[in-house]
Amino acid sequence: MLPKKLKPYHLDKSNLIRIGPKKDGGYVIDKRVIDNTDIIITCGLNDDWEFEKDFINKNKNSRVEAYDHTVDSKFWLKRLKKDLISFLKLKKNTPNKIIDIFKYLGYLSFFRGKNKHYIKKIVSQKEDENKQVTLSEAIGNNNNILLKIDIEGDEFKILSEIDENIDRINLLIIEFHNLCLPQNLKQVENFIENTVLKNIHINANNYEMIDENGIPQVIEMTFINPKRFEIKNEITKRSYPIEGLDFKNHKSGPEIKLKFNE
């Protein structure tokens, strides 16, 4: 079971909207944030920008700045080779899977003009000026920010910087990894207890499983800034996942129903 502190504050379901696909890469947010957001700062990109693309379709005045040091020319070449082998082995044999082979062209199309991808790693302290950037530097002078973080465990290193920039942030989407480690789960609890931001949604990523104590390895959480958007001081009685909003990250994997300590 998850600690009670991780249970979200209540929002009417009419305020919640899923942005992105009904699979991995889609997230539930408060729809009030959409028209009030100037920029999405994405920490961790990989080969999935469907959330960002969907969001911008809903707010065409917004833009994206993404940071991921792993998505470079070597990344795309390796992906292409793997996809071509799968195609030759007839593992990529549907129209959507065949189109996916050429995703690099979609990357070039999306990350041009106002949308930028920086091949830099988000870190707490820089050791390499050319290859690394702190979260505060990525945020810079931007305002009305939707901050999205999925950096495979390094999120714990930058939690303190989030609150240092709280007055610029509308909404935070963050994935917490390796929660089977008690120290990581404790850090999530401490963050929730100390941050100004309010948790409004939680989901378990079913690409990873739960441990013997019922703790998911990876959870996705959405936090809103109550200084900018009104929210009742009321913990929800809602069950998770939410039907019609939450979908399995891994389509063929088992659904993870969240349970909280009382």
N, C-alpha and C positions, 0 to 999 in steps of 0.2 A: 504493500500500500504506500501511496505517496503521502508525505507530510501534509497536514491540513493547510499549512501556509501557502501551498501551491494551488489551492482552489481559487478560481477566478472570482472577481467581482461581477455582479449581475448586470447584464445589458439585455434589453429586449431583443429577441431574435431578429426583429425588423431592422435593428441597427447594425446587425452583423452581415458581412458579405464575404464570399470567397473570391479572392483574386488569384488568377492563374489556373492551372489545370486541375481536374478532379483526380489527382494522383500526386506523386512526389513533385514538389516545386510550387504547389498551391498553398495559400495561407489565408486564414480568416482574420479580417480586420474590422474596425469600426468604419462604416461607410462615410461618416462625417469627415473623416480625415482626407478623403480623396480630393475634394475641391480645394482644400486648404494646404496642400502639400506642393512645395516648389521643386523639391529634389529628393530622389531616392539615392541614398548612399548604401551601396551593396558591398559587404565584406565577405568575400567567398563567392565565386561565380561558377566555376567548373564549366559545364556546357549547357547550362540551363538559365535562361533569362525570360522564361514564360511569364513569371509574376510581373517583372518589370514591364514587359511588352503589354500585358493586359492592363496594368495600371495606367500606363501612358495613353492607351486607347480610351480610357475613361477620363483622363485629365491630360489633354494634349499640350498644356502649358508647362507640365512638369518635365523633368529630365533625369538622367541616370548618370551617376559616377560610380563605377565598379572597381574593386581592388581584388586582384587575385594573381599572385606571383607564379602560379603553376600553369596558367593558361597562356602559353606562348606558342611559337611556331613548332616546337618539338611536341607539344601536347596535341596540336591539330594533326600533325603528320602521323603520330602514333595512333590516334583515333581513326584516321582514314585507313591506315593499314589494317587495323583490327576490323573495321566495318567491311572492307573489301573481302577479307578472308571469310567473314560471316556470310557475305553475299554469295561468294563462290561455293560455300558449303550449304547454300539454300536456307540459311537461318534468317536472312533478311529477305523475305520473299513477299511481303505485302507492300502496297504503295507507300504507306506512311513510313515503313522501315527503310525502304529504298530512298525516299526523299531525305531521311535522316542522315544518310551517308554524306550528304552535301551540306551539313549543318554549318560548316565554316562559312559558306556563302551567306547564310542567315546572320551569322556573327558579324561579318563585314558590313552587312546592310544595316543592322541595328546599331552597332557601335561606330557611328559616324555622325558628323554634325554636332548636335548638342549632347548626345550620349557618348560617354567616354569610358574606356576600360584602361586602367593603369596596371601594368604588370609589376605590381609591388605587393609586398606582404604587410599586412596589418600587424604591428607589434606594439608592445608596451614601452620598449626602449630601443632606439635605433642603434644598430652597429654598422649598417651599410646604407649610406645616404641615397644611393642610386636604386637600391632594391627593396627598401623598407620605408614605411610611413606609419606614424602613430595615428590612432583614431582621432585625436584632437586636430592633427594636421589635415586629415581627410575631411573632417567637418569644416575646418577653416572658418570663414565668415558666412557660411551658408545658414539659412534660417528655414523654418517650416519644413523640417527634415523628416522623412520616413527612413529610419535606420534599420537595415536588414543584415543580420550577422549569422553566418554559417561557416565557421572556420575550424571545424573538426577538433574541438578541444581547446583551442587557443582562446576561446571566448572568455574563459575564466581569468585570463591575464589582463583583460581590458575592461572589466566590469567597472572599476573605479572611474575610468575616463567617461563612461556613459553619463554618470551623474554630474560630472564636472561640466558637461555640455548640455545639461537638462533643459535650459531655457531656449535651446535651438531645435529641440526634438518634439515632433508631434506624436510619433508612434515608433515603437521598437518591436521588431520581429527577431527572435533569437532562438537558435537551436542549442540546447545543452546536451553535451555528449558524456558518455562513460559514467552515468549516474549510478552504476553498480559500485563505484568507489565512494565510500561514505564521505570523504572529504569534498568530493565534487557536489554531492547532493547538499551538503551543509553550506557550500558556497552559494548555491541557488537560493536556499532558505535565507541566508544572510543578505543577499542582494534584494530579495523581495521585502525583507523587513526594513531595510535601510533606504531604499530608493524612493523617490517622489512618485515614480511611475506606478500605475496600477495595472495589475494583471487582469486581462479581460478574456483570454482564451488560452486553452492548453490542449495539446494533442500528442499522442505517442507515435513516433515514427516506427512503423512495423518492419522496416528493413533490419532493425535490430530487435531482439526479444526482451522479455522481462526476466528478472532474476528470481530466485526462490522466495524473495520477500515481496514480490509483486511490483518491483520498481522497474520501469522501462529503462533501457539503456540510453535511449535518446528521446527527448521531448522537445516539442516546438511550442513556444509561448509568444503571446502578443501582449504588449504593454502600451497603455495610452497615458498621455500627459494630462493629469486632471486640472492643471493650471490653464489648459487651453480648451479642454473639452469636458463638459460637466459629466460626472459619473456618481451614482448613488453609492453611499458607503454601506453596501449590502453584499455579502458573499452569496454567490449563486447556489441554488439547489439543483441546478441543471446537471444532467448526466453527460459524460463524454465517452466516445465521440458524439457530436450533434448530428442527428439525421438531416440530410440535405445540405449540410455545410462541410462536414468532415468526411474525407474519403481515405482509403488505405493508400499509403505511399507506395507500397509494393502490392500490386493488384492480386497476385496469387498467394500472398502471405496471409496469416491469420490476423483478424482484427483484434486490437488491444483495447479493452474497455478499462478506463481508469477508475481506480478506487482510492479514496482518501481516508486517512485516519480521522476519527471524530474527536 
